[in-house]
Amino acid sequence: MDSGQLIEALPPVRHSMFEDAYALLTGSAFVVLGLILLKAAGLVTGGFAGLAILASYFVPLPPGLLFTLLNIPFFLLGGLVMGRSAVIKSLVANLLIAALAVGMPLAFRLEHVDGLFAALFGGTVIGAGILLLARHNVGVGGLGILALAVQRSRGWNAGRTQLVGDALILAASLPLLGLGPRSFAISVLSALAVAGVLLVFHKPGRYTGY
């Protein structure tokens, strides 16, 4: 038996409470850092953040509140498919993201970020944060929870599901946000960078921890 088969034969090891807490904090920080980079470059991306911005054009509510409201049915879905623990940790992660989104800009200021760098690096950092959280059974936002739930129940790759959702949201944002061709193309690249991390690194059977 080679080392790969030996690893697969070992029973999965549950994460400790400290490991879960550290993953929640680190993964949430990565997500916020990536979003700060994208915002500083004047870009948009996919996911429920983009959907909340679109909804704010039609509903007189701020995008942050819409983001929370849009997530409610997906937290319920997460509870049905992934269990109560996943919903609680996902809720904590979203609260951490909200808190860090307020606190991080007070800690540092970005004067200039190149759009291409923000799309590639910022998108990858967001994807890494989502991946870190996913490996602790945490979904960030509606599409993240939906993608993880579908992968858990049907075996569909979470990255592909996320990619399809991002494409639809970005396509809808084009006429409403008035992005130029270059800004839209770079924004699409940021969504590809996010989904690419999940597509490559988050596969069923690749990671056995809980």
VODRENNU-754223 format. One record per residue (C-alpha): residue in one letter; x, y, z. Coordinates in steps of 0.5 Angstrom, whole numbers, always signed. Layout:
<nodes>
<node A,<X,Y,Z>>,
...
</nodes>
This chain:
<nodes>
<node M,<+0,+0,+0>>,
<node D,<+3,+7,-2>>,
<node S,<+3,+13,+2>>,
<node G,<-3,+16,-2>>,
<node Q,<-7,+9,-1>>,
<node L,<-5,+9,+7>>,
<node I,<-8,+16,+8>>,
<node E,<-15,+15,+4>>,
<node A,<-15,+9,+9>>,
<node L,<-14,+13,+15>>,
<node P,<-21,+15,+19>>,
<node P,<-22,+22,+18>>,
<node V,<-20,+27,+24>>,
<node R,<-25,+32,+27>>,
<node H,<-22,+39,+28>>,
<node S,<-22,+41,+35>>,
<node M,<-26,+48,+37>>,
<node F,<-19,+52,+37>>,
<node E,<-18,+49,+30>>,
<node D,<-25,+51,+28>>,
<node A,<-24,+58,+31>>,
<node Y,<-17,+59,+28>>,
<node A,<-20,+57,+21>>,
<node L,<-26,+62,+22>>,
<node L,<-22,+68,+24>>,
<node T,<-17,+67,+18>>,
<node G,<-21,+65,+13>>,
<node S,<-26,+71,+14>>,
<node A,<-20,+75,+14>>,
<node F,<-18,+73,+8>>,
<node V,<-24,+74,+5>>,
<node V,<-25,+81,+7>>,
<node L,<-17,+83,+5>>,
<node G,<-19,+80,-2>>,
<node L,<-26,+85,-2>>,
<node I,<-22,+91,+0>>,
<node L,<-17,+90,-6>>,
<node L,<-22,+89,-11>>,
<node K,<-26,+95,-8>>,
<node A,<-20,+99,-8>>,
<node A,<-19,+98,-16>>,
<node G,<-26,+99,-17>>,
<node L,<-28,+92,-19>>,
<node V,<-34,+88,-18>>,
<node T,<-34,+80,-17>>,
<node G,<-39,+75,-17>>,
<node G,<-43,+72,-11>>,
<node F,<-48,+75,-6>>,
<node A,<-44,+81,-5>>,
<node G,<-45,+83,-13>>,
<node L,<-53,+80,-12>>,
<node A,<-54,+85,-6>>,
<node I,<-51,+91,-10>>,
<node L,<-56,+89,-16>>,
<node A,<-62,+89,-11>>,
<node S,<-60,+95,-8>>,
<node Y,<-62,+99,-15>>,
<node F,<-69,+96,-14>>,
<node V,<-70,+96,-6>>,
<node P,<-69,+102,-2>>,
<node L,<-64,+98,+3>>,
<node P,<-57,+98,+4>>,
<node P,<-53,+93,+0>>,
<node G,<-50,+90,+7>>,
<node L,<-57,+89,+10>>,
<node L,<-59,+86,+3>>,
<node F,<-53,+81,+3>>,
<node T,<-56,+79,+10>>,
<node L,<-63,+78,+8>>,
<node L,<-61,+74,+2>>,
<node N,<-57,+69,+6>>,
<node I,<-63,+67,+10>>,
<node P,<-66,+62,+6>>,
<node F,<-59,+59,+4>>,
<node F,<-57,+58,+12>>,
<node L,<-64,+54,+12>>,
<node L,<-61,+50,+6>>,
<node G,<-55,+49,+10>>,
<node G,<-58,+47,+16>>,
<node L,<-62,+42,+12>>,
<node V,<-56,+39,+8>>,
<node M,<-50,+40,+12>>,
<node G,<-53,+40,+19>>,
<node R,<-54,+45,+25>>,
<node S,<-46,+46,+26>>,
<node A,<-45,+48,+19>>,
<node V,<-50,+53,+20>>,
<node I,<-48,+56,+26>>,
<node K,<-41,+56,+24>>,
<node S,<-43,+60,+17>>,
<node L,<-47,+65,+21>>,
<node V,<-41,+66,+26>>,
<node A,<-36,+67,+20>>,
<node N,<-41,+72,+16>>,
<node L,<-41,+76,+23>>,
<node L,<-34,+76,+23>>,
<node I,<-33,+78,+16>>,
<node A,<-38,+84,+17>>,
<node A,<-34,+86,+23>>,
<node L,<-27,+85,+20>>,
<node A,<-30,+89,+14>>,
<node V,<-31,+95,+19>>,
<node G,<-24,+94,+22>>,
<node M,<-19,+93,+17>>,
<node P,<-20,+99,+13>>,
<node L,<-18,+103,+20>>,
<node A,<-12,+99,+20>>,
<node F,<-9,+100,+14>>,
<node R,<-10,+105,+7>>,
<node L,<-9,+103,+0>>,
<node E,<-7,+109,-4>>,
<node H,<-7,+105,-11>>,
<node V,<-8,+98,-13>>,
<node D,<-7,+96,-20>>,
<node G,<-14,+93,-23>>,
<node L,<-11,+86,-26>>,
<node F,<-7,+85,-19>>,
<node A,<-13,+86,-15>>,
<node A,<-17,+81,-20>>,
<node L,<-12,+76,-19>>,
<node F,<-9,+77,-12>>,
<node G,<-15,+79,-9>>,
<node G,<-20,+74,-12>>,
<node T,<-15,+68,-10>>,
<node V,<-14,+71,-3>>,
<node I,<-22,+71,-3>>,
<node G,<-22,+64,-6>>,
<node A,<-17,+61,-1>>,
<node G,<-21,+64,+5>>,
<node I,<-27,+61,+2>>,
<node L,<-23,+54,+2>>,
<node L,<-20,+55,+9>>,
<node L,<-27,+56,+11>>,
<node A,<-30,+50,+7>>,
<node R,<-25,+45,+10>>,
<node H,<-28,+47,+17>>,
<node N,<-35,+46,+14>>,
<node V,<-37,+53,+13>>,
<node G,<-40,+57,+7>>,
<node V,<-40,+64,+6>>,
<node G,<-46,+67,+3>>,
<node G,<-51,+64,-1>>,
<node L,<-47,+62,-7>>,
<node G,<-42,+59,-2>>,
<node I,<-47,+55,+2>>,
<node L,<-51,+53,-4>>,
<node A,<-45,+50,-8>>,
<node L,<-42,+46,-2>>,
<node A,<-49,+44,-1>>,
<node V,<-50,+41,-8>>,
<node Q,<-43,+38,-8>>,
<node R,<-45,+35,-1>>,
<node S,<-51,+32,-4>>,
<node R,<-50,+31,-11>>,
<node G,<-43,+31,-12>>,
<node W,<-42,+37,-16>>,
<node N,<-36,+41,-16>>,
<node A,<-37,+47,-11>>,
<node G,<-32,+51,-16>>,
<node R,<-36,+50,-22>>,
<node T,<-43,+51,-19>>,
<node Q,<-40,+58,-16>>,
<node L,<-37,+59,-23>>,
<node V,<-44,+59,-26>>,
<node G,<-47,+63,-21>>,
<node D,<-42,+68,-21>>,
<node A,<-42,+69,-29>>,
<node L,<-50,+70,-28>>,
<node I,<-49,+75,-23>>,
<node L,<-44,+79,-27>>,
<node A,<-48,+79,-33>>,
<node A,<-53,+82,-30>>,
<node S,<-49,+87,-27>>,
<node L,<-46,+89,-34>>,
<node P,<-52,+94,-36>>,
<node L,<-54,+96,-29>>,
<node L,<-47,+98,-27>>,
<node G,<-44,+101,-33>>,
<node L,<-38,+98,-33>>,
<node G,<-33,+99,-39>>,
<node P,<-30,+93,-43>>,
<node R,<-24,+93,-39>>,
<node S,<-27,+94,-32>>,
<node F,<-32,+88,-34>>,
<node A,<-27,+83,-37>>,
<node I,<-22,+84,-30>>,
<node S,<-28,+84,-26>>,
<node V,<-30,+77,-29>>,
<node L,<-22,+75,-28>>,
<node S,<-23,+76,-21>>,
<node A,<-29,+72,-21>>,
<node L,<-25,+66,-24>>,
<node A,<-20,+67,-19>>,
<node V,<-24,+66,-14>>,
<node A,<-28,+60,-17>>,
<node G,<-21,+57,-19>>,
<node V,<-18,+56,-12>>,
<node L,<-25,+52,-11>>,
<node L,<-25,+48,-17>>,
<node V,<-17,+46,-17>>,
<node F,<-17,+45,-9>>,
<node H,<-24,+43,-6>>,
<node K,<-25,+36,-9>>,
<node P,<-29,+30,-6>>,
<node G,<-24,+26,-2>>,
<node R,<-19,+31,-3>>,
<node Y,<-19,+33,+4>>,
<node T,<-22,+28,+10>>,
<node G,<-22,+33,+16>>,
<node Y,<-28,+35,+19>>,
</nodes>
